[in-house]
Amino acid sequence: MSAAPHDSCVAMSFSDLLERAQRAWAQRSLEDGVLSLALPVQGLDPLHQLVDLEAHDPFRFLWDSAPGLCLAAAGRCHHLELSSAKRFELAQRFSDVTLGRILDGSPDAPAQARSRILLAFSFFEQTGEQQPQGGMPSVQAVLPRWQLSRHGRQGWLRVHGVAQQASDVRTLTESLWVMAERLRSRQHARTPSMDTVSGSITPGAWEQNYTPALERGLELVNSGELHKLVLAVRQTVSLKEPLDPQPLLQRLRLQQAGSCRFLWQKDAHDSFFGASPERLLSLRNGQLRCDALAGTAGRNDQADALLSSDKDRREHELVAKAITDHLIDRGLQPRRPRRPQLARHGQLVHLHTPITTSAPGQSPLALAGVLHPTPAVAGLPRREAMGWLRSLEPFDRQGYAAPIGWIDSAGDAELRVAIRCGHAHGTQLDLTAGAGLVRGSVADRELQEVGLKLTVLADQLDLMSGSRQGTQSPLHR
């Protein structure tokens, strides 16, 4: 273990690493603690090497905003799952306590390599009694066993583990050293598969379920009872075999370069993944950014007309104003452009307004609790819209349109809105998409928008129907 490391481990010997670990553990105030160590590595792609992060626990996570931060994580060192009306507050408390107790043997590591709590919320707030059997908890928070991060060309591997005695410190240090060598040796061992996903879909099923809800939703917004309502539909695909999400995420990286690809994989048979274009919040060094994203068109279907569409501009302004008002209520002074801009994400184009403000001392998850759900994924007024969504949508949204992301040991955080997503469990894949209804919305256009989003998602996944012998996307009309 005392040999010099490979080039990928930049000028740090095993003895240096062990000495740092022992110094950190000596500072403990309790009999045991969570020890964390990080090694610089080069040339590793977290997306490609996610499967090589071996851990006894089956949990896997990916956050791929490359060319920004790309983070792969595996295993659970500590975790929280609960259903509670105070989920954002409790998740923040868990994050603060867990990150605050870490004994960091690599305190000089850069921001990308910081210890992180990974977070996934459900769309609806619910208590344990309200949670559907087999449904998603209100919040899941994980301090992972392994983190492999890359930002630009620089990469870091970090491990977290409980150390109760001196021998545990050496064991953890050895495990980090060995994992770094293993990842390097497997760096070029495989080429990510780009195979299609074979499955079958019942044609027209989502339209049958959506049309009655759409008609009622239009009545609510045209009568003025609601200013906006975002109704979602779900298309279920029966797969020939359980889904491997890694090739799909690789494809999404190529096709959705402007979005953030994500994966929350509880085990080999349960994967929630997607490519979100929408930032709920990003907090960096006390600077907050939120995205107002509403109004959608096909990239080659009158995309420029979005800027002059009265319906889309009104729908977008409802979202931008609601986010701004929530931040003002928190005592902040948000800034935003006077006009939205076009944001292109793959085959779809959206109206987009970035909203920024200085937010010193603000808790990121308290802010998330105030902002979620925005009118872009729920409606206005919020309470009334949420009640109608529970009534009109014949399925549980679970993680769809909910916050997903991370908070790090310095208090920086990023949460995305989990849209453009799929949930695979066993041999079933659920695709979910929604469209915003405001006064003046036309039923046929809303049907077209939802159909477009489902088709784009199926195309991004390269989802092919076995009954059509792989010649056409099953959602094309």
N, C-alpha and C positions, 0 to 999 in steps of 0.2 A: 504493500500500500504506500510505500515511500517513494516509488518511482516517479519521475517527472511526468506530468500529464501530457496528453496529446495537444496539438496546436489549438484544438477546439476549447481547451480549458484554460487558456490565457494565463500563463505565468503564475500559477498557484499550485504549490505542492500539497500532497495529502497531509503532511505534518503541519503546514500552515493552516489548512482548513480545520484540522482537529484542534489546534491550539485556539483558534477563534471560537470554536464550539465550546471548549472547556471554559474559556473566559466568560462566555455568555451564561453558561449553566451555573457558574460560581456566583452570579449576581441574583440568583433566584431568592425570592422571599418565602416561598412555600417549599414543602418537601419535594414536590415534583412540579413540572411545568411543561408547556409546549415549547420545544426547542425548534428553531428554524434556521436553516443554512441555505446559501445560494452560491452557485458556481456560474461564471460566465461561460457560455458556449457559443460557437459560431456555426453558421450554415445550416442550422436545423429549422425546419418548417413545422410549427406546432400542429397545423392541420394534418400534414402527412404523418406525423409521428405520434398522434394522439393514441393510436392503438398500441404503441410501444411503451407507454407509461403504465407499467404493470403495477397493479395494486390488488390487495385481497378484496377490497370493496368494489362493486361493479360500477359505481358512479363515474360518469364522464361528462366533461363540460368543454365547450369551445366558444371562444369570443374572437371573431375574425373580422376586424375592421381595417385590415391591411389595405393600403400602405401605412395605416396607423398601427395600433396595438393588435397583435395576434397572441392569444393566450389559450393554451390547452391545459386541462387539469384532470386529475384522476384520483379516485379514492376519497374517503372522508376521514379527516382527523377528528373534527368536531362538527356537529350539525344540529339544526333545529328544524322541526316541522310542527306547525300548529295551525289551528283555525280559531281566529279570535278577531273581535272588533277592533283590537288595538295592535293589529299585526305589524304596521309600520313602526310604531313605537317599540314593540318588543323585538323586532328584527334589528332596529338600531341599537337597542340595549345589548342584545346578543353580540352584535358586531363590535361594539365598543369594548365590552368585557373580554371577548375572545382575543381580539387583536391587541388589547392592552396587556394581556398576560403572556404574550409571546416573548420568549428569550431569543433575540435576534443575533445570531452569530455573524451576520453580514449586513451591518447597519449602513455601510457605505455603498450598497447596491443601488442602482438608479431606480427612478420611479416605476419603470415597467416591470421591475423585479420585486416590488413590494409584496408582502403578504396580502392576500385578498380574501374577503368573504364573498362568496358567489350567491346570488339571490334570484329566486323565481317566485313570483306572486301569481295567485289566481285572479281572474277578472273581478269576480264578485267577492265582497267581504262576507264571511259566513262564520258561524260558530260551529263547534263540533257536531251539534245536532242537525245543522243545516247542510253539512257536507254530504254530497251524494256518496253512496257506497262505491268504493273504488275510485272516487273522484280525487282531484288534486287538492292538497292542503292550501289554506289561505296564503301561507308563506313557507318556502323552503330556503334555508340558509346553510351554507356549507363552507367550512375551512378545509380545503382539499389537502390530501396527503402530498400530491405532486403538483407543481406549476411549471410549465414550460412556456416562456414568453419570448416574443420577438418584436422589436420596433426598429424599422429600417433593417440594417444588417446585423444589429447587435442582439444577441440572445442570452437568456439566463434560465437556469434550471434551479428550482427551489423545492425543498422538502420541509414538511412539518411533522413532528412526532413527539409523543410524550416521553420525557426522560425522567425516570425516578431515581436512577443511580448512575455513577460514573460510567459503568459499562454500557448503559443505554446511549450515552453521548458518543462513544466510539462507534457503536453499531449504526447509529443514525448517520454519522459522518461517512462510514464505509458505504452505506446504502446509496447516499448521494453520489459518491465517487463512482461506484459501480454503474449506477443508472446513467450517468453522463457518458461513460465509456460504451455502454450498451446502445444508447441512442445514436452515438456517433457511428458505431459499427453497422447499425441498421439504416443509416441515413439514405443509402442508395439501394437498399435491399428489395424495395418494391416500387412499382409504378402504380399510382392510384387508379383504380378501375373507374371507367366511365360508362359502364354497362347501363342499359335501360332498366326500368322497373316494370315488371310485368304484373298486370292486374286487370280486374274487370269492374265496370261501373254500370249501374242501372241508368240508362239514358233518361233524362228529364226528371229524375227524382227530386232534385233540389228545387226545380221550378214549381213542382206540385206543392211542396211544403212552403215555398217562399211567397207565392202569389197572394194567398189570403192574408198573410201577415203584412205584405207590402200594401195591399188595399187599405187595411186598417191603419197602418202607419201614415199613409197619405192623408187619410181623414183627420188624424190627430194634428198634423202640421198645418193642413189647410184651414182647419177650424181655429187655429191659434192656441190649442191646448198645449202643444209643444212647439218650440221654435225649431228644433232639429231632433231627428231620431236616426240612429245608425243601426240598421237591421242587418244581421249577418246570416249567412247560409252555410250549410255544411254538406260537402260532397264526400261520400264514403267509398273507398276503393278496397276491393277484396284482393289481397296480394297472393301470389303463388307461393311465396316464402317470406319469412321475416325480413324486414328492411335493414340494410346496412347503410347508416346515414352518411358515412364518410365520403363515398363517391358523389353523393348529392351535394354535399357541402363544397366539394371541389368544383363541381359544375356551377353552383351558385356564385362562387368566387369569380369565375370567368364571366358569368352573365349579369351579375349584380355588383359590379365593382364599387358603386357608390353607396351600397347598403352595408349593414353590419350583419354578417352571418353568425348564427348562434346555434348551439346544441345544448340541451339539458337531457341527459340520458341516465335514467334511474338504474336501468339494467339493460341487458342485451335485447330485451323484448319490449322496451318502453322508451321511445325517443321523441322528444319535442324539438323541432328544428325549424329554421327559416332564414330569411334575409330581410331584416327590418330597415326601411328607409327613414324611420321616424324616431327621433331622440326625445324621450320624455324629459330627461335632464342630463347635463354633464357639469360636474363641479370640479374645477381645477384651480388650486391655489386661491380659493375664495371667489373665483369668477364662475358665474352660472350661465349656462346656455340651455334654452329650450327650443323645440321646433314646433311651429304650427304647420301642419301638413294636411290639407284638405282640398278637394277638387281634383278629379282624375280624368285622364283621357289616354287613349292609345297613342303611342309615340308617332305613329304615321296616320293618325285619325284626328285631324284638326287640333293638334296639340297646342298650336299658337292661339287657337280660339279660346283656350281656357282663360287667358288674361282679359278677354273682352266679354266673357260669359257672365251675365248678371247673376244667374243662379249659382254658379261656382264661386264667384267673388263674394256673394252674400254668405254662402256656406263657409268659406274660408275665413271671413272676417269674424264670424261667430266664434270660431276656434281661437284665433289670434287674440281677440278681445278677452275671452274667458281666461286664457293663460295669463295675460297681462294683469287682469283684475285680481287673480289669485295671488300673484306676486306682490302687487301693491298692498293687498290685505296683510301680507307678511311684513310690511314695512320696507319693502325693497323699491327700487326705482328702475324698472325695466325700460330698455330701449329697443326699438324695432324700426325697420324700414317702413316708409309710408305706403309702399306698394309691394305685393308679393312678387316673387320671381318663380321661374319654372325650374323644377328639379327633375331630372331625367334618371329613372331607375329601371334599367333594362328596357322592356317594351312598354312601360308605363311612364306617364308624365304627371307631376302633381304641382299644385300651387304651394309655395313654400315661403314661410316668413320666419327667419331666425330671431329669437328674442333673447337679449343678454342683459345681465346686471351684475354688479358687485354684490356678493352675498357673504360677507365675513361672519363667522360664527354660526352660520346656518347648518342645521342637521340635514344631510341629503335625503334621508328617508322620511323626515318630517315634511320636507318639500314634496317628496313623491306622494305622500299621503294627501297633501292638499291638491296636487295637480291631477292625480288619477281618479277616475278616467277623464280625459279631456273630451270635449264635444266632438273631436275627430273620430272617436270610437264608441261613444255612448249617445249623447244628445244634450239638449237644454230644454227646460231646467233639469239639472243633473238627477235629482232625487226622483222626479216623476218619470224621466226617461229610463232610469234604471229599473223602475217598477214595470214599465211596459216591456222592456227587453226580457225580463223574467217571464212575462206573460205570453209574449208573441213568439219568442224563439223556442223551438221544440227540442232544444239540446242544451247541455251545460257548456258554457264557453271554456271552462277550465283556464288554461294559460293563454288562450287567444286574446289579443289586444291588451294583455296585462303587462306590467313592468318586468323586465328581466335584465340582469346585469351584475354589477359588482360594486363593492366599496373597499378601499384599501387602508393600510395602516396609517396613512397620513390624513385620512378623512376625505380624499378625493373619491369621486364616484362617477359612474355612468350607468344609466338605465335606458333601455330601448323599449319601445312599444312592440310587443310580439305580434306583428302582422306579417303577411306573406309567409305563412307558416303551415306546417303539417305536423300531425301527431300520429306516430306509428305505435300500435300496441298489438303484439302478436302478428297476425297476418291481416290486420286491418289498418288502413291509413285514412285519416280524416283530414280533408283540406277545408279550410274555412276562409271566407271572404265576406266583406260587407260594403254597403253603400249608404251615403248620408242623404236623408230626406229632409227637405225644407219646403216652405210654401212655394208652389210653382213647379215642384218636381213632377216629372212625367214617368208613369209606370214603365213604359217600354224602354225608356233610356236607363232607368235604374236596373232593370233586368239585364240590359246589355252590359252595363258597367260591372255588375256582379259576375256575369258570364265571362267577361273579358278577364277579370282578375283570376277566376278559377282556371281559365284556359292558359293564361300566362304562367300560373303556378305549376300546372301540369306540364307545360312545355319546358319550364326551367328544370323540373325534375326529370325530364325526358321520359315521362310516364307514358307507357304504351299499353294498349289493350290487347291481350292475347287473342281475343276473338277477331281482331283486325290484323293479326299477324304482324304487329309492329310497324304498320305502314302509316298510321295517323294518330295524332293525339286524341284520346277518347273524349275530350271536352270540346273539340271543334264542333261548331254548328254550321 
